[in-house]
Amino acid sequence: MNRRALGRTGITVSSIGLGCMGMSEFYGPTDEAEAVSALERALEVGIDFFDTADMYGPFTNEELLGGFLKGRRDRVVVATKFGIARSADPAVRGVDNRPEHIRASCEGSLKRLGIDVIDLFYVHRVDRQVPIEDTVGVLSELVQAGKVRAIGLSEVSVATLRRAHAVHPVAAVQSEYSLFTREPEYDGILDACRDLGVTFVAYSPLGRGLLTSAPPTEDNLAPDDFRRRIPRFQGDALEANLQLAGRVRELAAELKATPAQVALAWLLGDPIVVPIPGSRRADRVEENARAVTLQLSPSSRTLLNLAFGANQARGERSSPQGMSLLNG
C-alpha cells in the first residue's frame, strides 16, 4: 500500500483509508463480527487510516473501533469527528462547536476509543454561531495539551479553511468527493488545499454505492437505510444515476477491474486526495485496496471526466436538512 502525507504534520497514512460509519448504522442491519473482520483485513492489506465520529451510532462506532485498537494502537492512524448533535429524529441534526462541547467531545472520544491521543480530530460541521477562529483556538489548545496530534475540517468553504488555517495549521479537509460529486473541483476547495498543503480526504468516494458492482436500487435498500432520504436515490433521479454509473462498469470491464477500483483510481490520480471508502465486509476492503495498482490512462480519465462532468448527477447528495449544514 502506498502512503500519502497528512498535511504538513509529518504523519503519513495509507493512500486509501477506511470509513467505519456503516459498521454501526445508516446502511441497514449491521454485524459487529463482520465489521471486525473488515478492520482486520484492512490492516493486513496495508490500510491503516481509520475514520469514525462520535455521532456514528451515536458513540457505538467509536466503541467498536476502540475494542479493535487494543493491542494494535501503534498500527493505526485514528481520525474522529465532533460537532454534529443528534436528536431523537434521525432526520434532524444540529451543530455544536462551543468550546465546552469540543473539550467534552474530545474526552469522550478518547475514552470510547481507549487511546491517549487522537491522531486527527475533525470539526464535523461548522457551527455558524461560533467563529471558526474560536473553534480552532480550542483545538489548538488540545494539540498543545497532547490530546490531539492534528486537526481537520469537514465540508467547509474556502474562506473558512483559510481563516482556520491562519489560527492553527489544518492537516486535512474531509468532504464528499467522487465521480458523482465533483463540487470540490468547482468550488475551489481542492485548489485551496493544494495551496495550503492540506490533505483532501474524500468520503463516499464510491457515490454511496452507485459506483460498485452491486449498486443500490429502491427495491434493495433496507427500510432504515438513510439513502432513502437522499434525493439522489429516489425515483427517476436514481434511475438516471444508475444509467450514468453504467459508464464506469463498462470501463471496468475493459480494464478487467471492478467499478469501485476504477472510481478510486480516478481519485488517486490527485496526489493530495486520500479516499476513505466505507466498507463493512473484508472482501470489499480487499477489493478497494487493489485500486492502488490500477493506473488509468489519459484517455480513460478523459472519458470519465466527460461522462461525469458538472451537474451530470441527478438529485442532491444529501437530505434538505443535511444540505443546510454543508459549506460552512
Secondary structure as GFF3:
##gff-version 3
##sequence-region A 1 328
A	DSSP	beta_strand	3	5	.	.	.	ID=ss1
A	DSSP	beta_strand	12	14	.	.	.	ID=ss2
A	DSSP	beta_strand	18	19	.	.	.	ID=ss3
A	DSSP	three_ten_helix	21	23	.	.	.	ID=ss4
A	DSSP	alpha_helix	32	44	.	.	.	ID=ss5
A	DSSP	beta_strand	49	51	.	.	.	ID=ss6
A	DSSP	alpha_helix	60	69	.	.	.	ID=ss7
A	DSSP	three_ten_helix	73	75	.	.	.	ID=ss8
A	DSSP	beta_strand	77	82	.	.	.	ID=ss9
A	DSSP	beta_strand	84	86	.	.	.	ID=ss10
A	DSSP	beta_strand	93	95	.	.	.	ID=ss11
A	DSSP	alpha_helix	99	113	.	.	.	ID=ss12
A	DSSP	beta_strand	118	123	.	.	.	ID=ss13
A	DSSP	alpha_helix	132	144	.	.	.	ID=ss14
A	DSSP	beta_strand	148	154	.	.	.	ID=ss15
A	DSSP	alpha_helix	158	167	.	.	.	ID=ss16
A	DSSP	beta_strand	170	176	.	.	.	ID=ss17
A	DSSP	alpha_helix	183	186	.	.	.	ID=ss18
A	DSSP	alpha_helix	189	196	.	.	.	ID=ss19
A	DSSP	beta_strand	199	203	.	.	.	ID=ss20
A	DSSP	three_ten_helix	207	209	.	.	.	ID=ss21
A	DSSP	three_ten_helix	226	229	.	.	.	ID=ss22
A	DSSP	three_ten_helix	231	233	.	.	.	ID=ss23
A	DSSP	alpha_helix	235	255	.	.	.	ID=ss24
A	DSSP	alpha_helix	259	268	.	.	.	ID=ss25
A	DSSP	beta_strand	273	275	.	.	.	ID=ss26
A	DSSP	alpha_helix	282	289	.	.	.	ID=ss27
A	DSSP	three_ten_helix	290	293	.	.	.	ID=ss28
A	DSSP	alpha_helix	298	307	.	.	.	ID=ss29
A	DSSP	alpha_helix	320	323	.	.	.	ID=ss30
###
